[in-house]
């Protein structure tokens, strides 16, 4: 019983087929007038003589659909606002590597003035986010093969600047409406402060490690460093089938020196002797360490017996030339050294303590032979 123009805003007397949206006022179940949105499809009705006798209408209430779409638009606007001001970089990358979406934080991290500038200029995401392209390839393979969230840490290149930014990123492949992969979404967290703290912590740990390997009095490597270095060189020489030599040095009658001059002067004596030994050994891979008390160890990688004897004599003379008075020594008016030398080609079946025991035995023989001299271990004894 409703007139046609209530459904269709007629602009001509004879409307044809079509579909239009109209707003209608209709009574609700309580008789109160309410407004609804309708989608009206209409088509003329003709008789057998092809004369139009009326119109067929199909009206569908789309009020709820329109409300849903309005709510969706509002949610999208809110999401865009959140994305815009989020404290993390948010992005979408197309299959060809172009950045197609980005927020202000990501633009700032990469050194761009705006997301729009970033999107227009970054045509290869991987080259911007990875200094090491091998890492970029590893990331891409993991992302598209695993089909799960990929976590990666990267050093980001910044536009127009030699500096870089460290970021912790997460990414996952994205799909279009047809279900086809069209790139990947991700976000990046600025971790420059974290990386800086890690570097400082690493430096502090390295410093602590170095200090733990240093003798507090003489400031040369301690017994711990000596053992570590000797073990490392031992297995290296097993592989290379090369000669490894060791010299153990002991200050002659040092207990009598301490008793006569006092421990403070004794400490100064140890410092001077340590310095003289260090200055007598010149190769960077040789090691001079305080072995214990008044004993010092000298590790000579790749050195045969003749070379070790030469070094031992240089050390002995260097300490003698310090001319540190020793009134209670029965071999010299000055502080002197006794030295024991051992040399061998390490083997798997042997332990590196063999080199120490042989040098110690040679040192004992040097003391028994009158001190202030060196002796070489005789493997036949």
Secondary structure, DSSP 8 states (H G I E B T S, - for coil): ---HHHHS--SSSS--SEEEEEEEEEE-TTS-EEEEEEEEEEEEEE-TTS-EEEEEEEEEE-HHHHHHHHHHHHHHHHHHHHHHH-SSEEEEEETTS-EEEE-HHHHHHHT-SSHHHHHHH---HHHHH-SSHHHHHHHHHHHHHH-S-EEEEEEEE-TT-S-EEEEEEEEEEEE-TTS-EEEEEEEEEE-HHHHHHHHHHHHHHHHHHHHHTB-TTT-SB-HHHHHHHHHHHHHHHHHHT-EEEEEEEEETTHHHHHHHH-HHHHHHHHHHHHHHHHHH---TT-EEEEEETTEEEEEEET--HHHHHHHHHHHHHHHHTT--B-TT-SS-SB--EEEEEEEEE--TTS-THHHHHHHHHHHHHHHHTTSSSEEE--TT-
